[in-house]
Amino acid sequence: MSDILKRLKDMVMEFDIDNAEATAKEAIEAGIDPIEAANALTEGIQIVGDKFGSGELFLPDLVCASEVLKKAFPVINAEFERRGQESKKLGKVIIGTVFGDIHSIGKDMVSTLLYAAGFEVIDLGINVKGEDFLKAVREEDPDILAMSALLTTTSREQKNVIEGLKEAGLRDRVKVIVGGSPINQEFADSIGADGYGSTAPEGVRLVKRFLNIG
């Protein structure tokens, strides 16, 4: 691995948000292939995610590493577009925080990790109405619908969306995964979700498992 690629990887693991954009620009200006640059960033976030999963790192660490990616990836993507390259996407994921809930940290981390892993991510944002989830599934034809709820009072919205998918004849077209602090496997099973992720890295692993990606 070249020095600049190692620095890209290290800055994710060192949570170097301040220099993320500049380092990504330096890599592109040095002629680094944007695919290699993206891979270096992805390796870094995978290591952080694994350490978070093992308890070696904590939620603030994962949030900071995700922020590094948010600063660096737009630079890499701009170079993809300039060269006319299209990075091959592993699958399409629609994600959003359900209606009545304005929490975004968990959703944003899952979005960033999925993007880094090579998925096309359509982030509907927070406080997403059921009909907007249905519209997105109908128009975008995603592989996965991921819904977040951080409040007990809003978690039932996940069930409402799943019921809406059934009524609209869309349920068989998409795998549904749910997450958020009040959610557990028992709840996910009770509302008819296909899967449950307790952490952002687990959510990514779940998506990969559904799509048979090693």
N, C-alpha and C positions, 0 to 999 in steps of 0.2 A: 504494500500500500504506500503510495507517495505521501510526502510530508503534508501536502494540503488536504488530501483525503483523510489522513489520520487526524488532522486538526478539526475537520468537519465532524468526524465521529466523536472526538474527545470533547468538543464544545457542547454536544448534547449531554454527554455523561457528566460534564462539569457545570451544567446549567448556565452556560455563558450566553445569556440573552442579549447583553449589550453588544456583543461582537458577531452575533449570528448572521445578520444581513450582510455585513461587511466581508465576513469570511466567505460566505457563499458567492458574493460578487468577485472576490479575489480568485476563487476557484474557477469561475466561468471565464474571467479575463485571462487566466493562465492557460486556457484551452482545455480544461478538464471536461471530459464527456459528461453531460448532465445526468446520464444514467448512472455513471459511477459516483457522481456527487450525491444523487438521491439514495443510492445504495449505502453510502457511507453514513448518511444521516439515519437511515433506517436501521443499520446495525447498532448505532448508538442508542436509539430509542428502544430497540429490542432488549438490549442489555439492561437499560434502566427498568423496563417493564418486568423483566425476570427478577431483578433485585427487589422490586416493589412486591412482586408476588411471593417472594421468599421471606419478606419482612426485613430485609436489609436496608431498604429505602422506604420512605413514607410518602403520604399523599402530596405534601407540598413539593417534594422532589419530583414526582411525576408531573405535577402541574408545571413546574419550571421547565422541565425537559420538553414538554409539549409546546410551551411558549417559544422555545428555541426553534422548533420545527416550523411554527407559524411565521417566524421571521425569515427563516432561510428558504423554505420551499417556494414562495412566490418568485424568488430570483431564479431558482432552478427551472420552474415551470415556464418562465418567460424565455429562457434559453431553448427549452423544448420547442416552443412556438416559433421562435426565430429560425431555428434549424428545420422547421417543418416536420419534426419528429413527433410521434405519438407514443407515449409509453403504454404498453399493453396493460389493460386493466384486468384484474382477477375476477371482478364481479361488481355489481352495482348495489349500493346500500342507501336507503332513505332513512334518515335519523331525525328525531325531534323530541323535545320535552312536551308532555301532554298538556292539554288545555287546563288553565287554572294554575299552572306551575311555571314560575319564571326562573328556576334554577338552571344554570347552564354549565357549570364546571365539569360535572361528570360526562354530560353529552359532548362537550367540546373535546375532552380528552379522548373519548372513544372515536370521535370523528377524526382527530389528528392522527391517532394510531392506525386507524383503518386506511387513511390516506397514505400514510408513510409505508404501510404494508403493500400498497399497490391497488387499492380499491377505488372505484369511482364513488364519491360520497356526495349525496345531496342532502344538505343540512337545512331542515325546515325551520330551525330556530327553537324558540321557547313559546309556551302558551299556544301550542298548535291545536286547532280545533279538529275534531274527528273527521269532518268532511274534507278538511285540507289534507289529512293523511290519505284518505280514500282517493282524492283527486290525484295526488302524487303517485300513488300505486297504479292507478288506472293509466295515467299519462306516461310515466317513466318506466313501467314494467321492471321493477327492481328484483333482485334475487332475495334481498333481505329488507325487512322493515324493523328498525330498532327504535324502541320507545323508552324514554326515561321519565321517572316520576320520583321526586325527592320528598314528597309529602304523603302521609297516609291518606289524607283527604282527596288527593288527586290520583292516587294509584288506580282507583276504579276506572279512571278514564281509559286505561290500557285495555280493560275488558270491553269497554264501550266501542273502542276502535275495532277490536277483533270481531265483535258482534256485527259491527257495520260492514266489515269485509265479507262476512258470511252472507249478509242480506244483499250485498251488491254483487255476489257471485265472484268475488276476488280472492277469497281465502286460500284456495288451492294454488294460486299463482305466486304466492310469496311466503317465505319463512318469516315468522315473527319472533323477535327476541326482546326481552324486557329487562330493565335494571333500575337501580336506584336504592337509596338507603332503606325504605320500608319494604322492599321487595325481597322475597326469598323463593326457593324452588317450589315450595308448597303453594304459594300464591300464584306463581307462574303457571303451574299445572292446573290450578283451579279455574283460571280464566282462559285456558286453552292456548297459551303461548307455546311455541315450539322449543324455546330455550330461555335460560336465565343466566346472566353474567353478573357475578358479585363485584368485579372490578373491571376497570377499563381494559387491561391486558386480557382478562378472561373473556370479555366481550369479543375481542378480536379473534381469539382462539376459537370461540364458538362459531363465529362467521366462517372461519376457515374450515372448520369441521363440517359444517352444513354444505359447503361447496367442494368438499373433498380435496382441499388444498393442504399439502404437507407442510 
